[in-house]
């Protein structure tokens, strides 16, 4: 369910995304991403719509149910993070960890580490 939450969150925050955009952001293959989107479509949380700028591609958008779900799930997710991380890591350390992980990701992406090849 965590990957579904992450996909839904991304689509909420990046309207007009394509499957390829999700795949690139999460550094996973397009096929696996498309299957994940298909599972979200089957639950009526996401739909594929024609891209008005390119008739050959489709854009992804949250349905009203998907928007509602991601909002509710985000609250639960934040509560769990605060509960579990708050026991052992101070708020300033959590913020620094986030910055450190972002720098690590940028370094790995720059070097092409972990990027799918197919």
C-alpha positions as CSV (number, residue, x, y, z in Angstrom):
1,X,0.0,0.0,0.0
2,X,2.9,2.4,0.6
3,X,3.8,2.4,-3.1
4,X,0.2,3.2,-4.0
5,X,0.2,6.1,-1.5
6,X,3.5,7.3,-3.0
7,X,2.0,7.2,-6.6
8,X,-1.2,8.9,-5.5
9,X,0.8,11.6,-3.6
10,X,3.0,12.2,-6.7
11,X,0.0,12.5,-9.0
12,X,-1.7,14.9,-6.6
13,X,1.4,17.1,-6.5
14,X,2.3,16.8,-10.2
15,X,-0.9,17.1,-12.2
16,X,-0.6,16.2,-15.9
17,X,2.0,13.5,-15.3
18,X,2.6,10.5,-17.5
19,X,3.5,6.9,-16.6
20,X,7.1,7.7,-17.7
21,X,7.2,10.7,-15.3
22,X,6.3,8.4,-12.4
23,X,8.8,5.8,-13.5
24,X,11.6,8.4,-13.8
25,X,10.8,10.0,-10.4
26,X,10.7,6.7,-8.6
27,X,13.6,5.2,-10.6
28,X,11.6,2.1,-11.6
29,X,10.8,0.6,-15.0
30,X,8.0,1.9,-17.1
31,X,6.3,-1.5,-17.3
32,X,6.3,-1.9,-13.5
33,X,5.0,1.7,-13.2
34,X,2.2,1.0,-15.7
35,X,1.1,-2.1,-13.8
36,X,1.0,-0.1,-10.6
37,X,-1.1,2.6,-12.3
38,X,-3.3,-0.1,-13.6
39,X,-4.0,-1.3,-10.0
40,X,-4.9,2.3,-9.1
41,X,-7.2,2.5,-12.1
42,X,-8.9,-0.8,-11.1
43,X,-9.8,0.8,-7.7
44,X,-11.0,3.9,-9.5
45,X,-8.4,6.1,-7.8
46,X,-6.6,7.2,-11.0
47,X,-7.7,7.6,-14.7
48,X,-5.7,8.0,-17.9
49,X,-6.9,10.9,-20.1
50,X,-5.7,12.0,-23.5
51,X,-2.8,14.4,-23.6
52,X,-4.1,17.5,-25.4
53,X,-0.6,18.4,-26.5
54,X,0.3,14.9,-27.8
55,X,-2.4,12.6,-29.0
56,X,-0.1,9.6,-28.7
57,X,0.3,9.9,-25.0
58,X,-1.9,9.7,-21.9
59,X,-1.9,11.8,-18.8
60,X,-2.7,10.5,-15.3
61,X,-5.1,12.2,-13.0
62,X,-6.6,11.4,-9.7
63,X,-10.3,10.7,-9.5
64,X,-12.3,12.4,-6.7
65,X,-12.0,9.1,-4.8
66,X,-8.2,9.1,-5.3
67,X,-8.0,12.7,-4.1
68,X,-10.0,11.9,-1.0
69,X,-8.0,8.8,-0.3
70,X,-4.6,10.4,-0.6
71,X,-5.6,13.2,1.7
72,X,-6.8,10.8,4.4
73,X,-3.8,8.5,3.9
74,X,-1.4,11.4,4.2
75,X,-2.8,12.3,7.7
76,X,-2.3,8.7,8.8
77,X,1.1,8.6,7.3
78,X,2.2,11.8,9.1
79,X,0.8,10.5,12.4
80,X,2.8,7.3,12.1
81,X,6.0,9.1,11.2
82,X,5.6,11.4,14.2
83,X,4.9,8.5,16.5
84,X,7.6,6.2,15.4
85,X,10.4,8.7,14.5
86,X,9.5,11.1,17.3
87,X,10.5,8.5,19.8
88,X,14.1,8.3,18.8
89,X,14.9,11.3,16.6
90,X,14.4,15.0,17.5
91,X,12.5,17.2,15.0
92,X,15.7,19.0,13.9
93,X,17.4,15.6,13.3
94,X,14.4,14.5,11.1
95,X,14.7,17.6,9.0
96,X,18.5,17.1,8.6
97,X,17.9,13.5,7.7
98,X,15.5,14.6,5.0
99,X,18.1,17.0,3.6
100,X,20.8,14.3,3.7
101,X,18.6,11.8,1.9
102,X,17.8,14.4,-0.8
103,X,21.5,15.1,-1.3
104,X,22.2,11.4,-1.5
105,X,19.5,10.9,-4.1
106,X,20.7,13.8,-6.2
107,X,24.2,12.4,-6.2
108,X,23.0,8.9,-7.1
109,X,20.8,10.3,-9.9
110,X,23.6,12.4,-11.3
111,X,25.7,9.3,-11.5
112,X,22.9,7.3,-13.0
113,X,23.0,4.8,-10.1
114,X,19.8,2.9,-9.7
115,X,18.2,4.2,-12.9
116,X,16.4,1.5,-14.8
117,X,17.9,0.7,-18.2
118,X,14.8,-0.7,-19.9
